[in-house]
Every structure is written in C-alpha cells, then in structure tokens.
Amino acid sequence: MDSSPALLLLFTLGLCEYGLRAVQPLQFRNSITQLRVGQRLELECQTDKDSGAFWIHQDKSGILHFIVFISSISRTTFEGNQKTSRRFEASKDSRFYRLIVKSFTPQDEGNYFCLMMVNQMLYFSRGQPAFLPVTTTVAPTTPGPTTQHGIPVKDPFLSTPDPETSTEEEPNFFCDIVIWVPLAGACLLLLIALAITILLSKSKTHCTP
C-alpha cells in the first residue's frame, strides 16, 4: 500500500480551495477491546451524503496511504486501480461505507480515515486508531540457591554472621582484657619481687663471716 501523490493533492485542494467538513465519527463495526495479529478488523463510516467515499490509512510514521474508493453504486477501486485486494475488502450498505482488514498485521497499525467530496466540499472523518497491544519484556531473575526436596541449601561461603552472636562476643572480649591484663601485671610484679628476694638472700650469705 504505497502513499499516493494524488491523495496529498486531494488534501491540498480541500484545504486551500474547497474547505473541510466532518462526516459522522468513524467507528469499529464490531466491539474490539484488544487487537491481535491475524484478527479480522471491520470499520465503518456513516454519512448523510451518497457520493462515494475514500478509505485512507495513516501508518505509525505518519505517512498517508490510499486503500480504496467506494462509489455511490458500490463499485470499489483499490490501490493500483485494482477491483479487489489481497488484504482488504470494501462495501457500501445504504449510507454506511465499510472497510475490512482481512488479517490484521503490524503493517496495518495506524489511524484510519474516510473522506468524501460533495459539492466542492471535502468531508472527512476523525481518525480511528488501530494498534496491537504493546508487549513488555520481563527482566530475567537471578536463580536462588538450589533446593533438595523443597528445602533450600545454604552456601557455607555466603553465610552471614549472626548479629546476636557478634554482639555477645564483643562484651566477652572486653571482659577478658579487663581480667587478664591486671592478672598478668600482678604475676610480673611477683616475679620481680621473687627475683629481688633471691638476690638479697644471696648477698647476705656472702656478707656473713
């Protein structure tokens, strides 16, 4: 479905010379809450005029593409001046001009419009958006520790110390310092006193006649 220069010229003539008026709002023929790939999409445009209608597709990049012209006597002319289309169907029922996307694909996403030229006035519908749901990618999760019979196995190298145990060890360490430092000092003093006593006793022994 290529963009048509004639279609752009039609818009220009309508805007600059003939003016623009709106037709009845464009709508889905069937209630569709969420489009899926391969789904049949039916659109319809209602008007109180009976002079034929153009169906236009505006793709996601904003480019306009001619789909089909439906005459007042229900004759269809698709892109390339073809009577039929592999991707679309079109029909007219009273004042309703219908377009069918046979099997919806990502290429068909965008906005759809119907246009009419009546008495040198260009009538147009509001755009009807038709988009596939946006798919989100879930971030991969880090696997936890392996389990055996539903019981998680802890890695001994990754175990963290128990906060209660660490808080208990700190007071014990300080208690050991308070007890053993004075005790070591007392023992050192006793050794010094014993050494002095021995030296004094020896000196007295040598001094006696």
C-alpha positions as CSV (number, residue, x, y, z in Angstrom):
1,M,0.0,0.0,0.0
2,D,2.0,3.0,-1.3
3,S,1.4,6.6,-0.4
4,S,-0.5,8.4,-3.2
5,P,0.6,11.8,-4.5
6,A,-3.0,12.2,-5.8
7,L,-4.2,11.8,-2.3
8,L,-1.9,14.5,-1.0
9,L,-3.1,16.7,-3.8
10,L,-6.7,16.0,-2.8
11,F,-6.0,17.1,0.7
12,T,-4.3,20.3,-0.6
13,L,-7.3,21.2,-2.8
14,G,-9.7,20.5,0.0
15,L,-7.8,22.7,2.5
16,C,-7.0,25.5,0.2
17,E,-9.9,25.8,-2.2
18,Y,-13.0,23.9,-1.1
19,G,-12.8,23.8,2.7
20,L,-13.2,20.9,5.1
21,R,-16.2,19.5,6.9
22,A,-16.6,16.4,9.1
23,V,-18.7,13.3,8.5
24,Q,-20.1,11.1,11.2
25,P,-17.4,9.7,13.5
26,L,-15.6,6.7,12.2
27,Q,-16.0,3.6,14.4
28,F,-15.4,-0.1,14.7
29,R,-18.2,-2.1,13.3
30,N,-17.7,-4.8,16.0
31,S,-16.7,-4.1,19.6
32,I,-13.0,-4.8,19.8
33,T,-11.2,-4.3,23.1
34,Q,-7.8,-5.6,22.0
35,L,-6.4,-6.3,18.5
36,R,-4.5,-9.5,17.8
37,V,-2.3,-10.5,14.8
38,G,-4.5,-12.3,12.3
39,Q,-7.7,-10.8,13.6
40,R,-10.4,-9.6,11.2
41,L,-10.9,-5.8,11.6
42,E,-14.1,-4.1,10.4
43,L,-14.5,-0.4,10.2
44,E,-17.5,1.7,9.0
45,C,-18.1,5.3,8.2
46,Q,-21.6,6.8,8.2
47,T,-22.7,9.9,6.3
48,D,-25.8,11.6,5.1
49,K,-24.3,12.1,1.7
50,D,-24.3,9.5,-1.1
51,S,-21.4,10.4,-3.4
52,G,-18.8,7.7,-2.6
53,A,-16.0,7.5,0.0
54,F,-12.3,7.1,0.1
55,W,-10.6,5.0,2.8
56,I,-7.1,6.3,3.9
57,H,-4.6,4.7,6.2
58,Q,-2.0,6.7,8.2
59,D,0.8,4.4,9.3
60,K,2.8,4.7,12.5
61,S,5.3,7.1,10.9
62,G,2.6,9.5,9.8
63,I,2.6,8.6,6.0
64,L,-0.8,8.5,4.3
65,H,-1.7,5.5,2.1
66,F,-4.7,5.2,-0.2
67,I,-6.7,2.0,0.3
68,V,-9.9,2.1,-1.7
69,F,-12.5,4.3,-3.2
70,I,-16.1,3.1,-2.9
71,S,-18.5,4.7,-5.4
72,S,-22.1,5.6,-4.8
73,I,-23.1,2.4,-6.7
74,S,-20.9,0.2,-4.5
75,R,-18.0,-0.2,-7.0
76,T,-14.6,-0.5,-5.4
77,T,-11.3,0.7,-6.7
78,F,-8.2,-0.3,-4.7
79,E,-4.7,0.9,-4.9
80,G,-3.2,0.4,-8.3
81,N,-6.6,0.7,-9.9
82,Q,-7.5,-2.8,-8.9
83,K,-11.0,-4.1,-8.4
84,T,-10.0,-6.4,-5.5
85,S,-7.3,-6.5,-2.8
86,R,-5.5,-9.3,-1.1
87,R,-5.5,-7.6,2.2
88,F,-8.8,-5.5,2.2
89,E,-12.5,-5.8,1.5
90,A,-14.8,-2.8,1.0
91,S,-18.5,-2.4,0.6
92,K,-21.4,0.1,0.8
93,D,-24.7,-0.5,2.6
94,S,-27.2,2.4,2.4
95,R,-25.2,5.3,3.9
96,F,-22.6,3.1,5.5
97,Y,-19.2,2.7,3.9
98,R,-17.3,-0.2,5.3
99,L,-13.7,-1.4,5.2
100,I,-12.4,-4.8,6.3
101,V,-8.8,-5.7,7.1
102,K,-8.9,-9.4,6.4
103,S,-6.0,-10.4,8.6
104,F,-4.5,-7.7,10.8
105,T,-0.7,-7.4,10.9
106,P,1.8,-4.9,12.3
107,Q,1.9,-3.3,8.9
108,D,-1.8,-2.4,9.3
109,E,-1.3,-0.4,12.6
110,G,-2.1,3.3,12.5
111,N,-5.1,5.5,12.0
112,Y,-7.9,5.0,9.5
113,F,-9.9,7.8,7.9
114,C,-12.8,8.0,5.4
115,L,-13.1,11.0,3.0
116,M,-15.9,12.3,0.8
117,M,-16.1,15.0,-1.8
118,V,-19.5,16.6,-2.1
119,N,-20.3,19.8,-4.0
120,Q,-16.8,21.0,-3.9
121,M,-16.5,20.3,-0.2
122,L,-14.1,17.8,1.3
123,Y,-15.7,15.8,4.2
124,F,-13.6,13.8,6.4
125,S,-13.9,11.5,9.5
126,R,-11.9,11.5,12.7
127,G,-9.1,9.1,12.7
128,Q,-9.8,5.7,14.2
129,P,-6.7,4.3,15.9
130,A,-5.9,0.6,15.4
131,F,-2.8,-0.7,17.2
132,L,-1.6,-4.0,18.6
133,P,-1.0,-4.3,22.3
134,V,2.4,-3.3,23.5
135,T,4.5,-6.2,24.7
136,T,6.8,-5.7,27.7
137,T,9.9,-7.7,28.3
138,V,10.3,-9.2,31.8
139,A,13.8,-8.8,33.2
140,P,15.5,-12.2,34.0
141,T,15.6,-13.1,37.6
142,T,18.6,-14.4,39.4
143,P,18.1,-18.0,40.5
144,G,18.2,-18.7,44.2
145,P,20.1,-21.5,46.0
146,T,19.4,-25.0,44.8
147,T,16.9,-27.0,46.8
148,Q,16.7,-30.6,47.8
149,H,13.2,-31.9,48.4
150,G,11.9,-28.4,48.7
151,I,14.5,-27.4,51.4
152,P,16.8,-24.5,50.4
153,V,20.5,-25.4,50.6
154,K,22.7,-22.6,52.1
155,D,26.1,-21.9,50.7
156,P,28.6,-22.0,53.7
157,F,30.8,-19.5,51.9
158,L,27.9,-17.0,51.6
159,S,26.6,-17.3,55.2
160,T,26.4,-14.1,57.2
161,P,27.3,-13.9,60.9
162,D,24.5,-13.9,63.4
163,P,24.1,-10.3,64.8
164,E,23.2,-11.6,68.2
165,T,26.3,-13.8,68.4
166,S,28.6,-10.9,67.3
167,T,27.1,-8.6,70.0
168,E,27.7,-11.3,72.6
169,E,31.3,-11.8,71.6
170,E,32.2,-8.1,71.9
171,P,31.5,-7.9,75.7
172,N,33.3,-11.2,76.3
173,F,36.4,-9.8,74.6
174,F,36.4,-6.7,76.7
175,C,35.9,-8.8,79.9
176,D,38.9,-10.9,79.0
177,I,41.0,-7.8,78.6
178,V,39.9,-6.4,82.0
179,I,40.6,-9.7,83.8
180,W,43.9,-10.9,82.1
181,V,45.8,-7.6,81.9
182,P,45.8,-6.9,85.7
183,L,46.5,-10.6,86.3
184,A,49.5,-10.6,84.0
185,G,50.7,-7.4,85.7
186,A,50.4,-9.0,89.1
187,C,52.3,-12.1,88.0
188,L,55.1,-9.9,86.6
189,L,55.3,-8.0,89.9
190,L,55.5,-11.3,91.9
191,L,58.3,-12.5,89.6
192,I,60.2,-9.2,90.1
193,A,59.8,-9.4,93.9
194,L,60.9,-13.0,94.0
195,A,64.0,-12.2,91.9
196,I,64.9,-9.3,94.3
197,T,64.4,-11.6,97.4
198,I,66.7,-14.2,95.9
199,L,69.3,-11.6,95.1
200,L,69.2,-10.2,98.6
201,S,69.4,-13.6,100.3
202,K,72.5,-14.4,98.2
203,S,74.2,-11.1,99.1
204,K,73.6,-11.7,102.8
205,T,75.1,-15.1,102.6
206,H,78.3,-13.7,101.1
207,C,78.5,-11.0,103.7
208,T,78.4,-13.2,106.9
209,P,81.9,-14.3,108.3
